[in-house]
Amino acid sequence: TGKTVFEEAEVDAWVDFGANELEIPACVWFYPVAGYMPFHEDAYNKAKSDLANALTILDTYLKDKTYLVGHQITLADICLVSALVYPMKLVCDKAYLKPFGNVVRWFNTCVNQPAFKAVIGEVTLCKKELTAPGQTATASKNEGGKKGGKKEKGKKKKDKKEKEAAPAPAPAP
């Protein structure tokens, strides 16, 4: 926790930020890869965009800071790093993280502390984004809600024709 009442309030604010702005989109992005939920392209695109927005805020804040509050690791750092461990290991590749150099520096500083290593082990940053079952190569390259290419449009037409041709279910007795 913080050393002063103000620092304690800062820690609380960062913990809330992490829970609401980082953890939710991070989980929506990496849960399908981990098999915790099915892949949905719209959710994937929104999660990547929302996480980028949160990382932009964090990156700007960390421009001249080593840790989130004060000059040592606090609960704020622990909570935010914990929310980012799996995304940073599985889906946030170098290209995605390129605009967030301060976040990467802070994250690496934290996870390389002996206390972090004792709990989460060695952390290797993602080199290539892992994809979820059912995720197309097109979806993993999309950013911020862009739609897929021509192949997807053709597939949608084919799916629509198949649905139209399928017999209607029998009415319930």
C-alpha positions in Angstrom: 0.0 0.0 0.0 1.0 3.6 -0.2 2.9 5.5 2.4 0.4 8.3 2.7 -3.4 8.6 2.4 -3.0 10.1 -1.0 -0.8 7.2 -2.2 -3.3 4.7 -0.7 -6.0 6.4 -2.8 -3.7 6.2 -5.9 -3.2 2.4 -5.3 -7.0 1.9 -5.0 -7.5 3.9 -8.2 -5.0 1.8 -10.1 -6.5 -1.5 -8.8 -9.9 -0.3 -10.0 -8.4 0.7 -13.4 -6.8 -2.7 -13.7 -10.0 -4.6 -12.9 -12.2 -2.6 -15.2 -10.0 -1.3 -18.0 -7.3 -3.9 -18.4 -8.5 -7.2 -17.0 -11.8 -7.4 -18.9 -10.5 -6.8 -22.4 -7.4 -8.9 -21.7 -9.5 -11.8 -20.6 -11.8 -11.5 -23.6 -8.8 -11.6 -25.9 -6.8 -14.5 -24.3 -9.6 -16.7 -22.9 -10.5 -18.2 -26.3 -6.8 -19.1 -26.8 -6.7 -20.8 -23.4 -10.0 -22.6 -24.2 -12.0 -20.9 -21.5 -14.6 -19.5 -24.0 -15.4 -19.7 -27.7 -13.9 -17.3 -30.1 -16.0 -14.5 -31.4 -14.5 -12.1 -33.9 -16.4 -9.0 -32.8 -15.4 -9.6 -29.2 -11.8 -10.2 -30.2 -11.6 -7.0 -32.2 -13.2 -4.9 -29.4 -11.0 -6.5 -26.7 -7.8 -5.7 -28.7 -9.0 -2.1 -29.2 -10.1 -1.6 -25.6 -6.9 -3.1 -24.3 -4.9 -0.8 -26.5 -6.8 2.2 -25.2 -6.1 1.2 -21.6 -2.4 0.5 -22.4 -2.2 4.0 -23.9 -3.3 5.5 -20.7 -0.9 3.3 -18.7 2.0 4.0 -21.1 1.5 7.8 -20.8 1.4 7.6 -17.0 4.5 5.5 -16.8 6.6 7.9 -19.1 8.6 9.1 -16.1 7.9 6.5 -13.5 9.3 3.1 -12.6 6.3 2.0 -10.6 2.6 3.1 -10.5 2.7 4.6 -7.0 5.8 5.9 -5.3 9.2 4.4 -5.8 8.5 0.8 -4.9 6.2 -2.0 -5.9 2.7 -1.7 -4.5 -0.5 -3.6 -4.7 -1.3 -1.5 -7.8 1.7 -2.9 -9.7 0.9 -6.5 -8.5 -2.7 -6.3 -9.6 -2.0 -4.7 -13.0 0.9 -7.1 -13.8 -1.3 -10.0 -12.7 -4.0 -8.9 -15.2 -1.4 -8.7 -18.0 0.7 -11.8 -17.4 -1.2 -14.2 -19.7 -2.0 -11.6 -22.4 1.7 -10.6 -22.5 2.7 -14.3 -22.7 0.1 -15.5 -25.2 -1.4 -12.8 -27.4 0.3 -9.4 -27.1 3.0 -9.8 -29.6 5.8 -7.3 -30.4 3.9 -5.5 -33.1 0.9 -5.0 -30.8 3.1 -3.8 -27.9 5.3 -1.5 -30.0 3.5 1.7 -29.1 3.6 0.8 -25.4 7.3 0.9 -24.6 6.8 2.3 -21.1 4.3 -0.4 -20.3 6.7 -3.1 -21.5 9.6 -1.6 -19.5 7.5 -1.4 -16.3 6.1 -4.9 -16.9 9.5 -6.4 -17.4 10.9 -4.5 -14.3 8.1 -6.0 -12.2 8.1 -9.6 -13.4 11.9 -9.8 -13.0 11.8 -9.0 -9.3 12.5 -12.0 -7.1 9.1 -11.8 -5.3 7.3 -11.9 -8.7 9.5 -14.8 -10.0 8.8 -16.8 -6.9 5.1 -16.7 -7.6 4.7 -16.6 -11.4 8.1 -18.0 -12.6 10.0 -16.8 -15.6 7.9 -14.7 -18.0 8.7 -14.7 -21.7 6.9 -12.1 -23.7 4.8 -13.3 -26.7 6.7 -13.3 -30.0 3.7 -14.3 -32.2 0.1 -14.0 -31.2 -1.5 -17.4 -30.5 -4.9 -17.9 -32.1 -8.0 -19.6 -30.7 -9.7 -22.6 -32.3 -12.1 -21.2 -34.9 -10.1 -18.0 -35.4 -9.0 -17.3 -38.9 -5.7 -15.8 -39.9 -7.6 -12.8 -41.1 -9.2 -12.2 -37.7 -5.8 -12.2 -35.9 -4.5 -9.5 -38.2 -7.6 -7.2 -37.8 -7.2 -4.2 -35.5 -9.8 -2.2 -33.7 -13.0 -3.7 -35.2 -12.1 -3.9 -38.8 -14.0 -6.6 -40.7 -12.4 -9.6 -42.6 -11.5 -9.8 -46.2 -13.4 -11.1 -49.3 -13.2 -14.7 -48.3 -15.3 -14.1 -45.3 -18.0 -12.2 -47.3 -18.2 -15.2 -49.6 -18.5 -17.5 -46.6 -21.3 -15.5 -45.2 -23.3 -15.7 -48.4 -22.7 -19.5 -48.5 -23.9 -19.8 -44.8 -27.0 -17.8 -45.6 -27.8 -20.0 -48.6 -27.3 -23.1 -46.4 -29.7 -21.8 -43.8 -32.3 -21.0 -46.3 -32.1 -24.5 -47.8 -32.2 -26.2 -44.4 -35.6 -27.6 -43.5 -37.6 -25.8 -40.8 -37.7 -27.7 -37.5 -40.9 -29.5 -36.8 -43.3 -27.6 -34.5 -43.4 -28.8 -30.9 -46.4 -30.9 -29.8 
